[in-house]
Amino acid sequence: MRNALIILLFSFAMASCMKDDYDSPHLSDPSLLPNRADYLTDNYGTRELAREIYEAYLDYQDDSVSIKMMMYDNKTRTQPLLTFTESKWPIRTQWLANGSLDFGFRKFQTEMMPLKMTTNINMLLQLNSTKDTIFLRGRDGRVRTEATSEQPIGTPLPQSDDAELEGYYVRKSKKLYVLFDLMLPIAMKAHITGTK
């Protein structure tokens, strides 16, 4: 029995050492990736709009918005079922050279949440026809959670790289409304509202 266990462990060790042999030789070739400058510095014509929202919510520590976590039905993800938790929390924005707006919040947690949640997404902006509202939309957002001391060891931490966002910003009142679909295994969306 002992010899079989030693052979099994040795086999696992050999397999883990040989893992890189199965990787593509192109895996570490950065020349195959697209040029980041092509899409990070290209101006979509919305730099001033992105800067306007950024300046309205510039003070990260002082300006808090309402973040309401709501659970939706798992089948269609369109029917709200219940409000899970809600809290005032600061958001982080940064306008980018291409005219998009980097948006998110860090380590969001309430008494109802055993995890701390951090999000990040790039939003594209579009001015409406009357130029009084800026429409917001984003795809491929990142959601990460981290455990607290009360979180049991071994519990998987939910995360996503597919989060989506839609919303608007009213220029005159500086009102912000965002519906942030976190795309977690449990259908949960963050309703974010704020007025400066």
C-alpha positions, 0 to 999 in steps of 0.5 A: 500500500505504501509503495503504491502511494509513493508511485502515485505521488511520484506520477502526480509530481512528474505530470505537474512538471511536464504540464508546460510541454502541452502549452502552445509555443505561441502562449508567451509571444507578445507580438501576437497580441493586438497593439493596445495603443490602437484601442486605448488612445483612439478618441471616440469623441467623448473625452469631455463627457467622460471628464464631466462625469469624472469631475462630478464624482471626483472626491472618492472618499467624500461622495457616496452613492447608494448601492442596492444589491438585488437578486433576480430570477436565474432563468431570464435575469430580468425579474427582480425578486428581492433586495438583498442589501443596500448601503451608501458607498464611494465609487471610483471613476477615471476618464480615459484618453479614448473617451471611455470612463473607468468605473467601479467600487472597492471592497463593498460590504454590508452586514448582510454580505460575508464577502467584500466585493470589488468591481471595475468596468469601462463604460462607453458614453453617448450623448442623447439628442437633446444633449442633457443626458449621457447614456452609459453602457459597458461590457466585460466588467470584472467582479472580484470578491474576497473573504472576511475573517468570518468566511469559512475556509474552502468556500469558493469565492464568486467572480466574473469577467463578463459583468455588464452595465447600463445607465445614464447621467443627467448633466444638469442635476448630476444624477447618476443611475447605473444597473450593473449586472454582476454576472455571478452564478447567482443572478445579482445586480447592483442598482447604483444611484447618486446625485451631486 
